[in-house]
C-alpha cells in the first residue's frame, strides 16, 4: 500500500483545516475548526474554548502534514543503521560502537520535527 506522495501542507477552509498534497492539492484529510467569532453571538467562554480547540486542531493538522517527511527521515536513519559494513562511507561509528548519523540525515530529521511541531 502506498500513501499520497509528499510534501503535504495545511490549508485553511471556512470550517476545516485541510491537509493536502502540495503537488496536486489532493486532500489527504481534514481537521475541524470551531467557530470563535463574536459576530456569531457566542459567549466569551465558548469563543475562548473554541479558540483553544482550534490551536489543537492546527497542531494536529501540522503533525499529519509532516508524516511524509517524518517517514523519509526514519527511512534514512534505518538505512544508515542497517549498513552491512562498518567500513562504509555512509555510516560512522564511535569507539563504543554507537552510530554517528550523517549531517544530511540529521538535517532531514530536524526539518521533519520542525514541520510536525509547527516551528
N, C-alpha and C positions, 0 to 999 in steps of 0.2 A: 504494500500500500504506500502511496506517495501523498504528500501534502501539497497544498498550493505553494509554489515557489516564492521565496522571499526576494527582496525585503518586503516587510509589511509595515504599514503605517496606521495611525489613528486619525480618523476624520470625523468631525463633529456634525451631527444632524440636529434636527429640532428636538427629537425625543430620545435619540440614541447616539452613542459613540460607535462608529463602525471601524472594525479592524479590516483593512483591505490590502490586497496585493498592490504594491507600488507600481508594478509593471503593467497590469491590465485592469486595475481598480476592481478586481473581483472581491466581493465581500467574503471574508473568512468567518467572521462572527460579528455580533453587535452586543453592546452593553447598554443597559437602560440609563437614561438621565432622568432626574426628578425635578419637577418644577420648583423654582426658588425665587420667583419674581413677585414683588409686592403688588404688581398690577393684576395678579390673579386673585387677589383678595385673601391670600394665605396669611395666617398669623405669623408673627416674627419667629416663634419657636419652631413652627413647621418649616419656614424658609431656612432657618439655621440647620435643622436636621437634614433637610434635603440638600443643602449646600455641602454638608459633610459627606452625605451619601455620594454626591457627585464627585467629590475628591477621591473616594474609594473606587468608584466606577472608572475614573480616569486612570488610576494606578493599576487597576485590573486590566484595562484595555492596553496600557503600555507594556505590561508584563506579557500579555498574549501576543502583542505585535513583535516582541523581541524573540519569540520562540525560534524562528529560523536561524537567527544569529547565535542564540544560545546553543542550539543543536550543532551548528557548524563549529563553534568553539570547542564543544565537548568532543566532537569527532576528531578535531585537530589534536587535542590533548591525547585522546586514545591512540591516535596514530603514532605519536611520539613515544608513548609508553609501551607500545607493542613492537617497537623496532627489534628485529631479530638479532642484531649485533650491537654490542657495546661500542664498537668502533665506528658507527655511523656518524655522519656529519650532522644529522638532524637532531640527535639526542646527545646531551652532555650529562655526565654523571659526577656527583661529588664523591669524595673518598668514602663516605659512608654508604654509597650505593644509591642515594636518592637522586631523582631525575631533576635536571635543570631544564625547564621549559623554555623554548626559544623566545626571543623578543617579539617576533611576529605573532606567535600564538598567544603570548601574554597580552599583547595589544588587542587582539581579537576578543579575548575573554573580557578585558576591561571595557571595551566598547559595547559588548553584548550586555554586560551587567549595567552599564550606564543607561542603555536604552530600556532595559527591563525595569529600572527604577525611576525612569523619567528625569535623569540628571543630564 
